[in-house]
Amino acid sequence: MSELERGFSGFSIQKYDGPPGFTSMGENVAVAKTAVALEEYLESLGLENPVPEKILEILGGAPRAFTPYFTQALDNYIRAQKFARQWHDGFLAGVQRRQQEGVTEDEARAEVGAQIFSQIADGKTARGLIHPKMQGPVLVLMCTDEQDYLELYDRGKHEESPGVAAKGSAGFYRPEEDLSIFGGLPIHTIAFRIPKEGKFPPGELDALLRHELQHFIQRVALGMFTVTEGKVDTVGLGAVKDELLAHLRDQRLYQSLASFPRNEIYTKLFSVLLDTDNAVAREAIGALAKYLDSYAEVLSSERERAVLVYQLSSINMGDFPRWLTILARYNQMHNPERYPPPYTYVTMP
């Protein structure tokens, strides 16, 4: 066993309902790249069914021991996709019926948006327009009115009143809900608030969507990469890690990762941690921020950061500093031009 493999084998890899322990950094890299390729392919399909031959081709990039876990991930995604497609077909049929009655398509879509809002908000009426549209297996709700967005946020986060986090938030993910407007189907939703100017700055909506879809991926679609700290929940290291990895996918936020614990939107995540967990989270974020800074040019690529997300998702946050040092060594050995040697967060034996 090489020095690199010896160092890597000491990590606490998640064992329950997840992939088997990695035997080398190269294996970890292969699995992460396969996960990204699978994610890209599934997202390219929209609501269409995946082609089995293409899935097998993608899975050929990972060790065979991981095939059952990729299969489970695929099953999770297809289940969400199936329900979304059923609801979307009904939605389009309803829009067509309203058009035949003399209502415009935009008006018909807005009517459905208003009905969805009313059900989520316990019968309240939306002040502005709620624009519904499908993004793969997730329903996206675009809110033109800030108070409507805050109302949805409160219901989604189970807050009693809008706080700093809600008012500073631009979007959030809601796990599946069985609403009658959805025909009783479990539908996942993401809500955004449209800026007062009426449109998002260039690239911002794509970044927001990537951020919120990452929450969906981590909790549902590729659940085999569940955080090693335990179930993704609203509190604890699991919640911090869930948000951290979403930040890493977000083109707007990844460069300011070091300030993540000080962001008032996420203060609550850290305020409920035990002192020991708080120290673990902050050191992990510091190590990751330094890694991003050291390889800023390479990691400006969304795809490179996606690979890093899938590598980190199966590593305990407490192991981030040592693991990132080993990853830097691995990358320096295999791609020295893109990964020069300055990065070291911990001293390796």
C-alpha positions in Angstrom: 0.0 0.0 0.0 1.4 3.4 -1.0 1.8 6.3 1.5 -1.1 8.0 -0.2 -3.4 5.0 0.3 -2.2 4.5 3.9 -3.1 8.1 4.6 -6.5 7.9 2.9 -7.5 4.6 4.5 -7.7 6.2 8.0 -10.7 8.3 7.2 -14.2 7.7 8.7 -16.1 6.7 5.5 -19.8 6.4 5.9 -20.9 2.8 6.1 -24.6 2.8 6.8 -26.8 2.6 3.6 -24.0 4.1 1.6 -21.0 3.2 -0.5 -18.3 0.9 0.8 -15.1 2.4 2.1 -12.7 3.7 -0.4 -9.4 1.9 -0.8 -7.5 4.8 -2.5 -7.9 8.4 -3.4 -8.0 7.4 -7.1 -11.2 5.3 -6.3 -12.7 8.3 -4.5 -12.0 10.5 -7.6 -13.5 7.9 -10.0 -16.7 7.6 -8.0 -17.1 11.4 -7.7 -16.6 11.9 -11.4 -19.1 9.1 -12.2 -21.6 10.8 -9.9 -21.1 14.1 -11.7 -21.5 12.4 -15.1 -24.7 10.7 -13.9 -26.1 14.0 -12.5 -25.3 15.8 -15.8 -27.0 13.1 -17.9 -30.1 12.9 -15.7 -30.5 16.7 -15.7 -30.2 16.8 -19.5 -33.2 14.6 -19.8 -35.7 16.9 -18.1 -38.7 14.6 -17.6 -37.7 12.0 -20.2 -36.7 8.5 -19.1 -33.0 7.6 -19.0 -31.6 5.2 -21.6 -30.3 2.0 -19.8 -27.4 1.6 -22.2 -26.2 5.2 -21.4 -26.5 4.6 -17.7 -24.4 1.5 -17.9 -21.8 3.4 -19.9 -21.6 6.1 -17.2 -21.4 3.6 -14.4 -18.5 1.9 -16.1 -16.4 4.8 -14.8 -16.7 3.7 -11.2 -15.5 0.4 -9.4 -18.2 -2.3 -9.6 -18.5 -2.4 -5.8 -20.3 1.0 -6.1 -22.9 -0.1 -8.7 -25.6 -1.0 -6.2 -25.4 2.4 -4.6 -25.5 4.2 -7.9 -28.5 2.0 -8.8 -30.2 3.1 -5.6 -29.5 6.8 -6.4 -30.9 6.3 -9.9 -34.1 4.7 -8.4 -34.5 7.7 -6.1 -34.2 10.1 -8.9 -36.5 8.2 -11.3 -39.2 8.0 -8.6 -39.1 11.8 -8.1 -39.1 12.2 -11.9 -42.1 9.9 -12.4 -44.3 11.8 -10.0 -43.2 15.2 -11.4 -44.0 14.0 -14.9 -47.5 12.8 -13.8 -48.2 16.2 -12.2 -46.8 18.2 -15.1 -48.9 16.3 -17.7 -52.0 17.2 -15.6 -50.8 20.7 -15.3 -50.4 21.2 -19.0 -53.8 19.6 -19.7 -55.4 22.0 -17.2 -53.7 25.0 -18.9 -55.0 23.8 -22.3 -58.5 23.5 -21.0 -58.4 27.1 -19.6 -57.0 28.3 -23.0 -60.0 26.7 -24.7 -62.2 28.7 -22.3 -60.6 32.0 -23.5 -57.9 32.4 -20.9 -54.3 33.1 -22.0 -51.6 30.6 -21.3 -49.8 33.0 -18.9 -53.1 33.6 -17.1 -53.8 29.9 -16.8 -50.3 29.2 -15.4 -50.6 32.0 -13.0 -54.0 30.5 -11.7 -52.2 27.2 -10.9 -49.4 29.2 -9.2 -52.0 31.0 -7.0 -53.6 27.6 -6.1 -50.3 26.1 -5.1 -49.5 29.1 -3.0 -52.9 29.0 -1.3 -52.5 25.4 -0.3 -48.9 25.8 1.0 -49.9 29.0 2.8 -52.9 27.5 4.6 -55.6 29.2 2.4 -53.9 32.7 2.1 -54.2 34.5 -1.2 -51.0 35.5 -3.0 -50.3 39.2 -3.3 -48.4 38.9 -6.6 -47.9 36.3 -9.3 -46.5 32.8 -8.6 -44.9 31.4 -11.8 -44.6 27.6 -11.8 -42.2 25.7 -14.1 -40.6 22.3 -14.0 -36.8 21.9 -13.6 -36.4 18.2 -14.1 -38.1 16.4 -11.2 -38.4 19.6 -9.2 -41.2 22.3 -9.4 -39.8 25.8 -9.3 -42.1 28.6 -8.0 -41.0 32.1 -9.0 -42.5 34.8 -6.7 -43.0 38.4 -7.9 -44.0 39.6 -4.4 -41.5 39.5 -1.5 -44.2 38.9 1.1 -45.4 35.9 -0.9 -41.9 34.5 -0.9 -41.5 35.0 2.8 -44.8 33.2 3.4 -43.6 30.2 1.5 -40.2 30.4 3.3 -41.9 30.3 6.7 -44.0 27.3 5.7 -41.0 25.5 4.2 -38.7 26.2 7.1 -41.4 25.9 9.8 -40.6 29.4 11.1 -43.3 31.3 13.0 -42.3 34.7 11.5 -39.9 35.9 8.9 -36.4 36.5 10.4 -33.1 37.7 9.1 -32.5 34.4 7.3 -35.8 34.7 5.4 -35.3 38.3 4.4 -31.8 37.7 3.3 -32.6 34.5 1.4 -33.2 34.5 -2.4 -34.3 30.9 -2.7 -35.0 27.7 -0.8 -35.7 24.0 -1.3 -38.8 22.3 0.1 -38.8 18.4 0.4 -41.7 16.5 -1.2 -45.2 17.4 -0.3 -48.5 15.5 -1.0 -50.8 18.5 -1.7 -54.2 18.0 -3.4 -53.1 20.5 -6.1 -50.4 18.0 -6.8 -53.0 15.2 -7.1 -51.6 13.7 -3.9 -48.3 13.1 -5.6 -45.1 13.8 -3.6 -43.6 16.8 -5.4 -40.3 18.6 -4.5 -40.4 22.4 -4.9 -37.9 25.2 -5.0 -39.1 28.8 -4.5 -37.3 32.0 -5.6 -38.2 35.6 -5.3 -37.8 37.7 -8.4 -35.9 40.9 -7.7 -37.8 44.2 -7.6 -36.2 45.1 -11.0 -38.2 42.3 -12.5 -35.3 40.1 -13.6 -32.1 38.5 -12.2 -28.6 39.8 -12.9 -26.8 37.7 -15.6 -26.0 34.3 -14.3 -27.6 34.8 -10.8 -30.7 32.6 -11.4 -28.5 29.8 -12.8 -26.3 30.0 -9.6 -29.4 30.1 -7.3 -30.9 27.1 -9.1 -27.6 25.1 -8.9 -27.5 25.9 -5.2 -31.0 24.7 -4.4 -30.9 21.7 -6.7 -27.8 20.6 -4.8 -30.0 20.3 -1.6 -32.4 18.1 -3.6 -29.5 16.0 -4.9 -28.0 15.5 -1.5 -31.3 14.7 0.2 -33.0 12.7 -2.5 -31.5 12.0 -5.9 -28.0 10.9 -4.9 -28.8 10.0 -1.3 -26.1 7.4 -1.3 -23.7 10.3 -0.7 -25.6 11.2 2.5 -23.5 13.3 4.8 -21.3 11.3 7.1 -22.5 13.3 10.1 -25.9 11.6 9.9 -29.3 12.5 8.4 -29.5 15.8 6.6 -31.7 17.8 8.9 -32.4 21.4 10.0 -29.8 21.3 12.8 -26.4 19.8 13.5 -23.2 19.2 11.5 -25.3 17.5 8.8 -27.2 20.7 8.2 -24.0 22.7 8.1 -22.4 20.3 5.6 -25.6 20.3 3.4 -25.4 24.1 3.2 -21.6 24.1 2.7 -21.7 21.8 -0.3 -24.6 23.8 -1.8 -22.4 26.9 -1.4 -19.6 25.1 -3.2 -21.8 24.5 -6.2 -23.0 28.2 -6.2 -21.1 30.4 -8.6 -22.0 33.5 -6.5 -20.8 32.2 -3.2 -18.0 29.7 -3.4 -15.3 32.3 -3.4 -16.5 33.8 -0.1 -16.7 30.4 1.6 -14.5 31.6 4.5 -17.2 34.1 5.6 -19.9 31.4 5.5 -20.1 31.0 9.4 -20.5 34.8 9.7 -23.3 35.2 7.2 -26.3 36.3 9.2 -28.5 34.1 7.0 -26.8 31.0 8.4 -26.1 32.2 12.0 -28.8 29.8 13.3 -27.0 26.8 11.8 -23.9 27.5 14.0 -25.7 28.8 17.1 -27.3 25.4 17.8 -24.1 23.4 17.4 -22.2 22.0 20.4 -18.9 23.8 21.0 -16.9 20.8 19.8 -19.0 20.6 16.6 -18.8 24.3 16.0 -15.0 24.1 16.2 -15.0 21.1 13.7 -17.3 23.0 11.3 -15.2 26.2 11.3 -11.9 24.3 10.9 -13.3 22.3 8.0 -14.6 25.5 6.3 -11.2 27.2 6.8 -9.4 24.2 5.2 -11.8 24.2 2.3 -11.5 27.9 1.8 -7.7 27.7 1.7 -7.9 24.8 -0.8 -10.3 26.8 -3.1 -7.9 29.8 -2.9 -4.9 27.7 -3.6 -6.4 26.3 -6.8 -8.7 29.2 -7.7 -8.2 28.9 -11.5 -9.0 25.2 -11.6 -12.0 25.4 -9.2 -13.5 28.3 -11.1 -15.0 25.5 -13.2 -18.4 24.5 -12.0 -17.7 20.9 -13.0 -14.4 20.7 -11.1 -16.3 22.0 -8.0 -19.0 19.4 -8.6 -16.4 16.6 -8.5 -15.0 18.1 -5.2 -18.5 18.2 -3.7 -19.1 14.5 -4.4 -15.6 13.7 -2.9 -16.3 15.8 0.2 -19.8 14.4 0.7 -18.4 11.0 1.8 -15.8 12.5 4.2 -16.5 13.5 7.8 -16.1 17.3 8.3 -13.6 16.6 11.0 -11.4 14.9 8.4 -11.5 17.8 5.8 -8.2 19.4 6.7 -6.2 16.1 6.5 -8.1 14.8 3.5 -7.7 18.0 1.5 -4.0 17.9 2.1 -3.9 14.3 0.8 -6.1 15.3 -2.2 -3.7 18.1 -3.0 -0.8 15.6 -3.0 -2.8 13.3 -5.3 -3.6 16.0 -7.7 0.0 17.3 -7.7 1.2 13.8 -8.6 -1.3 13.3 -11.4 -1.7 16.8 -12.8 1.1 19.0 -11.5 0.5 21.8 -14.1 -3.0 22.5 -12.8 -2.3 21.7 -9.2 1.0 23.3 -8.1 2.3 22.2 -4.7 1.7 25.2 -2.3 -1.4 23.8 -0.5 -0.8 22.2 2.9 -3.3 22.5 5.7 -1.9 19.9 8.0 1.5 18.3 8.3 1.4 14.7 7.1 3.7 12.0 8.6 
